[in-house]
Amino acid sequence: MSVKSAQTDRLSAGRQIPCTDEIRKYIDTSGEEGYDFTVAHIAYPWCCLDAENLPEKLPPISRPDLILRSSDWSRLIVAKISPWIDVDSKNKKLRLFSQQALQEELSYYSYLCVPAILLELKRPKHPNLAKMINDFLESTSGPVVWAVVPTTIENSHGLPNGMSSGSGDSDVNSHLDESCSSSNFDSESEAETDTWYWFQRFRTACDNKLRLGAVLKLTSDLPENPEKLKRWMGEPLKAFTVDTSIFLTNDKRFPVLTKGHQAYIKQLFTLKIQALVTGRALHVRPKVTRSSDDDSDSTNTTSSKHCLYFSYLHHLFKSVHLRAILQNKPSLDTVSEWALGYEDFLQIPLQPLGDNLESQIYETFERDPVKYVEYKNAVADAILYKKSLQTDDHQGSNFVP
């Protein structure tokens, strides 16, 4: 998996899996179905907790890091924050539990060196969440953070269910309150109901960090005003999510999307962003069997497969003709390809013997394509210099004044 821009003519897509302790099995299955990475709740069993029935004390994270190789954590996994966490909740117990859990999850995901951390924006204002994420991005140089924002408000993401648009704790820094003020936007009502403003508030409160990106969740009903969708084309979109429940079924029993969703996804693919598929497989995979008597095909069905959704999205991706666009680009040298995606990031200077490095950072140092070439040249120069000294000593021993 890579959080960098796609540089091939193949769609880079991921699949979100349920909270489970069999993460290895799901990763293997997702790979067989064509997906490049897996979005998973790593903090097991926290991800299974109920916000309304929290225990007296948070249990420890029981998923060890050794279940996957470090290279797998950094390529195949996008970590998702546990769904019950709500650091801006009015419920004091839930808020305090959430703050503790979020801090531990962020630290653990940073240690694992996952490339990205996924979290959802559930309401118009997230002052406490913005403060914690901003502190995390300033104190680390590892994972990027992807904020999932729906295209339209649904029952699970808007103001219903007792969720107020107001902030949580009063200890949030004043500059966050000012940056989240609705006076920065067109109107109070629009800022409350337009999810584009949700992300603008959150991003502004995080000081417009480059490592903060947006993931657009495509809902079943897209905004009627096309301008509201077009605005997202200018945002730091890293991916979009599409749930299996919004797919329709065509005459051949394959999953398809409405023409409106198709058109917008094609626009998104011009940004070379990645796709995420969520939800369980609701469509069966047609199986073509050839009759022995004639050349006619008969269709049977097998078990449900997520590969159908990947195949459909990849079909839309290919229709955008990205292959021709990418083939016109000049080839990259080794150093440029190795640093691809990090051109606009300031790197914190590190000393391998002076700083406590994360495992993935140390491995990055070891894969430096320039270092070993310079080592080779330095060793060769040292040998030649040593040999020249020995020659001078030998000639000098025969010198008779």
Order of alpha helices (4+ residues) and beta strands (2+ residues): beta-alpha-beta-alpha-beta-alpha-beta-alpha-beta-alpha-alpha-alpha-beta-alpha-beta-beta-beta-alpha-beta-beta-beta-alpha-alpha-alpha-alpha-alpha
